């Protein structure tokens, strides 16, 4: 069997080898000569351009118009206009309701019936001071009260009556705030408010100028409006913080450009009398103020009495810890004895009280708030601790009167509420109001109680 298979396989192999090429599939044709490939182009394409026909070229045609899309768009706009109209009606209704609410708003106030208050600023024994100046739409009461304070000090010390520039101090205070903002990597508060020592620090570093040399008002009507200024400086410094742009020189330069635009560039020199002064020579030679002769005082149980402490409020952005902490009785007596001796006092305290009424030109503590005999260190501290006594506002105390059964103090005020009553720019503060609601004050060290009893502790 094995042999048959092998013989059969050999026979097949020999048969395959002996078959001529093409046998079994038909005769193989001899090789044909290679033909060129036919062109795929039409005969016309291969012909040269016909001079008689215009050449083909790109042209612009009107864009396609789709009426359906225009109809859909018009319907969409009509629906949006209808919705906008309805929203406007609702917005106007709510705005009118809010306006009525504001017009009808009432606030808790004291009934002044039966309260014996002074009749006029002329009733007070007062120190010399210029008439009150309004701060208008600014948060710079601190500059108005401290500037007025130093005007009175210049008159007391030299006899000169010189109106000083509040906006000079405000300008440089913004510059210093921007500088500290960079130093503290955005953790220092930048706002309109500050403290009395702000004016001291600006006078030390930059000098002082009279109001005639720098008004700081760019508006035609002569009234201050610092809302745009505050917003622009705030927005820029927020950008600085977000982008970590801590280049002090460039930041201060930009802030000064904003200030120059809103307040005007401050003078490097100016004429006063028959001479030309720089701000520094005006401070030293004309005003003759010894700036180290002033002290700030507070009264709080939170820190030991008789020590210099930090007044921990946002407006103390320099974080000054040179406030002399006095017991309440000493705190009040320093104020009282200073004004009686002819020294004015710059006060900072709370003015959001039902007993302070601009229509009445006066401020007292109502008995239904706390009776006068109960105003002591504890009741004062309670209001500081719960936030109902804050550093709302700065004023200049310029006079004293004992009237009826109360001490009264004449207050020169730049705030708008002081112009609601008969005596524009003045308040009459009762002694109890100062004891309970005044947070801090600045006074000359030369007052007897400060000089001999308190500063040496």
C-alpha positions as CSV (number, residue, x, y, z in Angstrom):
1,X,0.0,0.0,0.0
2,X,2.7,2.4,0.9
3,X,4.5,1.6,-2.4
4,X,1.3,2.4,-4.4
5,X,1.0,5.8,-2.8
6,X,4.5,6.7,-3.5
7,X,4.3,5.6,-7.2
8,X,1.1,7.6,-7.6
9,X,2.6,10.8,-6.1
10,X,5.7,10.5,-8.3
11,X,3.5,10.0,-11.4
12,X,1.6,13.2,-10.6
13,X,4.7,15.2,-10.0
14,X,6.2,14.2,-13.3
15,X,3.0,15.1,-15.1
16,X,3.0,18.5,-13.6
17,X,6.6,19.2,-14.6
18,X,6.0,18.2,-18.2
19,X,3.0,20.5,-18.9
20,X,3.9,23.4,-21.2
21,X,3.2,26.9,-20.2
22,X,-0.4,27.7,-21.0
23,X,-1.4,24.1,-21.6
24,X,-4.7,23.4,-19.9
25,X,-5.5,27.1,-19.8
26,X,-5.3,27.8,-23.5
27,X,-2.4,29.0,-25.5
28,X,-0.4,31.8,-23.9
29,X,-0.4,35.0,-26.1
30,X,2.8,36.6,-27.0
31,X,3.7,39.8,-25.1
32,X,2.0,42.9,-26.4
33,X,3.8,46.2,-26.7
34,X,3.1,48.7,-23.9
35,X,0.3,51.2,-24.7
36,X,0.3,54.7,-23.2
37,X,-2.4,55.4,-20.6
38,X,-5.4,57.3,-21.8
39,X,-5.7,60.8,-20.4
40,X,-8.6,61.3,-17.9
41,X,-9.0,64.9,-19.0
42,X,-11.5,65.9,-21.5
43,X,-10.3,67.1,-24.8
44,X,-11.5,70.6,-24.0
45,X,-9.3,70.7,-20.8
46,X,-6.2,69.9,-22.8
47,X,-6.9,72.5,-25.3
48,X,-5.5,76.0,-24.9
49,X,-8.0,78.7,-23.6
50,X,-10.2,80.0,-26.3
51,X,-9.6,83.7,-26.7
52,X,-13.3,84.2,-27.6
53,X,-14.6,82.9,-24.2
54,X,-14.5,84.9,-20.9
55,X,-12.1,83.3,-18.3
56,X,-13.5,81.6,-15.2
57,X,-12.9,83.6,-12.0
58,X,-14.3,83.9,-8.4
59,X,-17.1,86.4,-7.8
60,X,-19.1,87.7,-4.8
61,X,-22.8,86.9,-4.8
62,X,-25.5,88.0,-2.3
63,X,-25.6,85.9,0.8
64,X,-28.3,83.4,1.2
65,X,-31.4,84.7,3.0
66,X,-33.4,82.4,5.2
67,X,-36.7,83.9,6.0
68,X,-37.5,81.2,8.5
69,X,-34.5,82.1,10.7
70,X,-35.5,85.8,10.5
71,X,-39.0,84.9,11.6
72,X,-37.7,82.8,14.5
73,X,-35.3,85.7,15.6
74,X,-38.1,88.3,15.4
75,X,-40.3,86.0,17.5
76,X,-37.6,85.6,20.1
77,X,-37.0,89.3,20.3
78,X,-40.6,90.0,20.7
79,X,-40.9,87.5,23.5
80,X,-37.8,89.0,25.2
81,X,-39.2,92.5,24.9
82,X,-42.5,91.4,26.4
83,X,-40.6,89.7,29.3
84,X,-38.4,92.8,29.8
85,X,-41.5,95.0,29.8
86,X,-43.1,92.9,32.5
87,X,-39.9,92.9,34.5
88,X,-39.6,96.6,34.3
89,X,-43.1,97.0,35.7
90,X,-42.3,94.7,38.6
91,X,-39.0,96.5,39.2
92,X,-40.7,99.9,39.2
93,X,-43.4,98.6,41.6
94,X,-40.7,97.3,44.1
95,X,-38.7,100.5,43.7
96,X,-41.7,102.6,44.5
97,X,-42.5,100.4,47.5
98,X,-38.9,100.8,48.8
99,X,-39.1,104.5,48.3
100,X,-42.3,104.7,50.2
101,X,-40.8,102.6,52.9
102,X,-37.9,104.9,53.3
103,X,-40.1,108.0,53.2
104,X,-42.3,106.5,56.0
105,X,-39.4,105.0,58.0
106,X,-39.3,105.9,61.6
107,X,-36.6,105.5,64.2
108,X,-36.7,105.2,68.0
109,X,-36.0,108.6,69.5
110,X,-36.2,110.4,72.7
111,X,-39.2,112.6,73.6
112,X,-37.4,115.8,74.6
113,X,-40.4,117.2,76.4
114,X,-39.3,118.5,79.8
115,X,-35.5,118.2,79.2
116,X,-33.8,121.5,80.0
117,X,-31.0,121.9,77.4
118,X,-28.9,124.9,76.5
119,X,-30.6,127.4,74.2
120,X,-27.6,128.3,72.0
121,X,-23.9,127.8,71.5
122,X,-23.5,131.3,72.8
123,X,-24.5,130.1,76.3
124,X,-21.2,128.1,76.5
125,X,-17.8,129.2,77.7
126,X,-15.9,128.1,74.6
127,X,-12.4,128.1,73.1
128,X,-11.7,129.8,69.9
129,X,-12.6,127.8,66.8
130,X,-13.5,128.3,63.2
131,X,-17.2,127.9,62.2
132,X,-18.2,124.2,61.5
133,X,-17.2,122.9,58.1
134,X,-19.3,120.1,56.5
135,X,-17.6,116.9,55.4
136,X,-20.4,116.2,52.9
137,X,-20.2,112.7,51.2
138,X,-17.0,111.5,52.9
139,X,-16.0,109.2,55.8
140,X,-13.3,111.6,56.9
141,X,-14.8,113.0,60.1
142,X,-11.5,112.1,61.8
143,X,-9.6,114.7,59.7
144,X,-12.3,117.4,60.1
145,X,-12.4,117.1,63.9
146,X,-8.6,116.8,64.4
147,X,-7.9,119.6,61.9
148,X,-10.3,121.8,63.9
149,X,-8.6,120.7,67.1
150,X,-5.2,121.8,65.8
151,X,-6.6,125.1,64.5
152,X,-7.7,125.8,68.1
153,X,-4.3,124.7,69.4
154,X,-2.5,127.0,67.0
155,X,-4.6,129.9,68.1
156,X,-4.1,129.0,71.8
157,X,-0.3,128.7,71.4
158,X,0.5,131.5,69.0
159,X,-2.6,133.7,68.7
160,X,-2.8,133.0,64.9
161,X,-6.2,132.1,63.3
162,X,-5.2,129.9,60.4
163,X,-7.7,127.7,58.5
164,X,-5.9,124.4,57.8
165,X,-6.6,121.9,55.0
166,X,-8.4,118.7,55.9
167,X,-7.9,117.2,52.5
168,X,-4.1,117.5,52.7
169,X,-4.2,115.1,55.5
170,X,-6.7,112.8,53.8
171,X,-4.5,112.7,50.6
172,X,-1.4,111.5,52.5
173,X,-3.4,109.2,54.7
174,X,-4.5,107.3,51.6
175,X,-0.9,107.1,50.5
176,X,0.2,105.7,53.8
177,X,-2.6,103.2,53.9
178,X,-1.6,101.9,50.4
179,X,2.0,101.6,51.6
180,X,1.0,99.6,54.6
181,X,-1.3,97.5,52.5
182,X,1.7,96.4,50.5
183,X,3.8,95.8,53.6
184,X,1.1,93.7,55.2
185,X,0.4,91.8,51.9
186,X,-3.2,93.0,51.8
187,X,-4.1,92.4,55.4
188,X,-4.3,96.1,56.4
189,X,-7.7,97.8,56.2
190,X,-8.1,100.5,53.5
191,X,-11.2,102.6,54.0
192,X,-12.1,106.3,54.5
193,X,-12.0,106.2,58.4
194,X,-9.0,106.8,60.6
195,X,-8.1,108.2,64.1
196,X,-6.9,111.5,65.4
197,X,-3.3,110.2,65.5
198,X,-3.6,110.0,61.7
199,X,-3.4,113.8,61.5
200,X,-0.5,113.7,63.9
201,X,1.4,111.2,61.8
202,X,0.8,113.0,58.6
203,X,1.9,116.3,60.1
204,X,5.1,114.6,61.3
205,X,6.0,113.1,58.0
206,X,4.6,115.5,55.4
207,X,4.0,118.8,57.2
208,X,0.8,120.8,57.0
209,X,-0.7,123.4,54.7
210,X,-3.4,126.1,54.9
211,X,-6.8,125.4,53.3
212,X,-6.1,128.1,50.7
213,X,-3.1,126.2,49.5
214,X,-5.0,122.9,49.0
215,X,-8.8,122.6,49.0
216,X,-8.8,119.0,47.8
217,X,-12.1,119.6,45.8
218,X,-12.2,119.0,42.1
219,X,-16.0,119.4,41.7
220,X,-17.4,122.7,40.5
221,X,-19.8,123.0,43.4
222,X,-17.0,122.8,46.0
223,X,-18.5,119.9,47.9
224,X,-16.7,116.7,48.8
225,X,-17.8,113.4,47.4
226,X,-15.3,110.6,48.1
227,X,-17.4,107.7,47.0
228,X,-15.8,107.4,43.5
229,X,-12.3,107.9,45.1
230,X,-12.8,105.2,47.7
231,X,-14.2,102.7,45.2
232,X,-11.4,103.3,42.7
233,X,-8.6,103.0,45.3
234,X,-10.3,99.9,46.8
235,X,-10.8,98.2,43.5
236,X,-7.2,98.8,42.5
237,X,-5.8,97.5,45.8
238,X,-8.1,94.5,45.5
239,X,-6.5,93.8,42.1
240,X,-3.0,94.2,43.7
241,X,-3.9,91.6,46.3
242,X,-5.4,89.1,43.8
243,X,-2.4,89.4,41.5
244,X,0.2,89.5,44.3
245,X,1.6,92.7,42.9
246,X,3.6,93.8,45.9
247,X,5.7,96.5,44.3
248,X,5.4,99.3,46.8
249,X,6.7,102.1,44.6
250,X,4.4,101.2,41.7
251,X,1.4,100.7,43.9
252,X,1.9,104.0,45.7
253,X,2.5,105.8,42.3
254,X,-0.8,104.4,41.0
255,X,-2.7,105.4,44.1
256,X,-1.3,108.9,44.0
257,X,-2.4,109.1,40.3
258,X,-6.0,108.3,41.5
259,X,-5.8,110.8,44.3
260,X,-4.4,113.5,42.0
261,X,-7.4,112.9,39.7
262,X,-10.0,113.0,42.5
263,X,-8.5,115.6,44.9
264,X,-5.8,117.4,42.9
265,X,-2.0,117.2,43.3
266,X,-0.8,118.4,46.7
267,X,1.5,121.4,46.7
268,X,5.2,121.1,47.2
269,X,5.4,124.8,48.1
270,X,3.0,127.7,48.4
271,X,2.8,131.3,49.3
272,X,1.5,132.4,52.7
273,X,1.6,135.9,53.8
274,X,4.7,137.4,52.3
275,X,6.7,134.2,52.1
276,X,7.0,130.9,50.3
277,X,6.8,127.8,52.5
278,X,7.1,124.1,52.1
279,X,4.6,122.0,54.1
280,X,7.4,121.2,56.6
281,X,8.6,124.8,57.1
282,X,4.9,125.9,57.5
283,X,4.4,123.3,60.2
284,X,7.6,124.3,62.1
285,X,7.8,128.1,61.6
286,X,4.2,129.1,61.4
287,X,2.1,126.6,63.2
288,X,4.8,125.9,65.8
289,X,3.1,122.7,67.0
290,X,5.1,120.3,69.2
291,X,3.4,117.1,68.0
292,X,4.8,115.0,70.9
293,X,2.8,117.1,73.3
294,X,-0.5,115.3,72.6
295,X,-2.0,112.1,74.0
296,X,-4.9,109.8,73.1
297,X,-6.9,108.3,76.0
298,X,-9.4,105.5,76.4
299,X,-11.2,103.8,79.2
300,X,-11.7,100.0,79.1
301,X,-11.7,97.2,81.6
302,X,-10.1,94.9,79.1
303,X,-6.6,96.2,79.8
304,X,-4.9,97.5,83.0
305,X,-5.5,101.1,83.8
306,X,-2.6,103.5,83.7
307,X,-1.0,101.8,80.8
308,X,-0.7,102.6,77.1
309,X,-2.7,100.1,75.1
310,X,-3.9,99.2,71.6
311,X,-7.3,100.6,70.6
312,X,-8.5,97.6,68.7
313,X,-10.9,99.1,66.1
314,X,-10.7,99.0,62.3
315,X,-10.0,102.7,62.0
316,X,-6.8,102.2,64.0
317,X,-5.3,100.7,60.9
318,X,-1.8,101.6,62.1
319,X,-2.4,99.4,65.1
320,X,-1.1,102.2,67.4
321,X,-0.8,101.1,71.0
322,X,-0.2,104.5,72.6
323,X,-3.7,105.0,74.0
324,X,-3.5,105.8,77.7
325,X,-6.1,103.7,79.5
326,X,-7.9,105.6,82.3
327,X,-10.6,104.7,84.8
328,X,-13.9,106.2,83.7
329,X,-13.9,108.9,86.5
330,X,-10.5,110.1,85.4
331,X,-11.4,109.8,81.7
332,X,-14.3,112.1,82.2
333,X,-12.6,114.5,84.5
334,X,-9.7,115.0,82.1
335,X,-12.2,116.1,79.4
336,X,-14.1,118.4,81.8
337,X,-11.1,120.0,83.4
338,X,-9.3,120.4,80.0
339,X,-12.2,122.4,78.5
340,X,-12.7,124.5,81.6
341,X,-9.0,125.4,81.5
342,X,-9.2,126.5,77.9
343,X,-8.0,123.3,76.1
344,X,-10.2,121.8,73.5
345,X,-10.6,118.0,73.1
346,X,-11.0,115.8,70.0
347,X,-13.5,113.1,70.7
348,X,-14.2,109.7,69.0
349,X,-17.3,107.8,69.9
350,X,-20.7,106.4,69.1
351,X,-23.5,108.5,67.5
352,X,-26.0,105.8,66.7
353,X,-28.2,106.4,69.7
354,X,-31.8,107.3,70.3
355,X,-30.8,110.1,72.6
356,X,-28.7,111.9,69.9
357,X,-31.0,114.0,67.8
358,X,-29.9,116.5,65.2
359,X,-33.3,118.2,65.1
360,X,-32.8,119.0,68.8
361,X,-29.1,119.9,68.5
362,X,-28.5,117.7,71.5
363,X,-27.5,114.3,72.9
364,X,-28.4,112.7,76.2
365,X,-28.8,109.1,77.6
366,X,-32.5,108.4,78.1
367,X,-33.5,107.1,81.5
368,X,-35.3,104.2,79.7
369,X,-31.9,103.2,78.2
370,X,-30.0,103.5,81.5
371,X,-30.6,105.9,84.4
372,X,-27.8,108.3,85.0
373,X,-26.8,107.0,88.4
374,X,-26.1,103.6,86.8
375,X,-23.7,104.8,84.2
376,X,-20.4,103.5,85.5
377,X,-17.4,101.5,84.3
378,X,-19.3,98.3,84.0
379,X,-22.3,99.7,82.0
380,X,-19.8,101.5,79.7
381,X,-17.8,98.3,79.2
382,X,-20.9,96.2,78.5
383,X,-21.7,98.5,75.5
384,X,-18.1,98.3,74.2
385,X,-18.1,94.6,74.5
386,X,-21.5,94.0,72.8
387,X,-20.6,96.4,70.0
388,X,-23.2,99.1,70.7
389,X,-20.4,101.6,71.5
390,X,-18.0,101.9,68.6
391,X,-15.9,104.6,67.0
392,X,-18.6,105.8,64.7
393,X,-17.6,109.4,64.4
394,X,-15.1,112.1,65.4
395,X,-16.1,115.5,66.8
396,X,-14.4,118.5,68.3
397,X,-15.4,119.5,71.9
398,X,-15.0,123.3,72.1
399,X,-17.1,124.5,75.1
400,X,-18.6,123.8,78.5
401,X,-21.7,124.8,80.4
402,X,-23.4,123.5,83.6
403,X,-27.1,123.9,83.0
404,X,-29.9,122.6,85.1
405,X,-28.6,119.5,86.8
406,X,-26.2,118.5,84.0
407,X,-22.8,119.1,82.5
408,X,-23.2,120.1,78.9
409,X,-20.4,120.2,76.3
410,X,-20.5,122.2,73.0
411,X,-19.6,120.0,70.1
412,X,-18.4,121.2,66.7
413,X,-19.5,118.5,64.2
414,X,-18.9,118.1,60.5
415,X,-21.6,115.4,60.1
416,X,-24.8,116.0,58.1
417,X,-27.0,115.3,61.1
418,X,-25.6,118.3,62.9
419,X,-27.3,120.5,60.3
420,X,-30.8,119.3,60.8
421,X,-31.5,121.6,63.7
422,X,-31.3,125.3,64.5
423,X,-27.6,125.5,65.2
424,X,-25.9,124.3,62.1
425,X,-22.8,122.2,62.8
426,X,-23.2,122.1,66.6
427,X,-24.4,119.6,69.2
428,X,-24.9,119.9,72.9
429,X,-23.6,116.7,74.5
430,X,-24.7,116.0,78.1
431,X,-22.0,114.7,80.4
432,X,-23.7,111.3,80.7
433,X,-23.6,110.8,77.0
434,X,-19.8,111.4,77.0
435,X,-19.3,109.0,79.9
436,X,-21.2,106.2,78.3
437,X,-20.6,106.6,74.6
438,X,-17.2,108.4,74.0
439,X,-14.6,105.7,73.1
440,X,-11.4,107.8,73.0
441,X,-10.2,111.4,72.9
442,X,-7.0,113.4,72.1
443,X,-5.8,116.3,74.3
444,X,-2.7,118.3,75.0
445,X,-0.5,116.8,77.7
446,X,-0.4,120.1,79.5
447,X,-3.7,119.6,81.2
448,X,-3.1,119.3,85.0
449,X,-4.7,115.9,85.5
450,X,-2.9,114.3,82.5
451,X,0.4,115.9,83.2
452,X,0.6,115.4,87.0
453,X,-1.5,112.4,87.8
454,X,-2.0,110.0,84.8
455,X,0.8,110.0,82.3
456,X,3.4,109.1,84.9
457,X,1.7,105.8,85.8
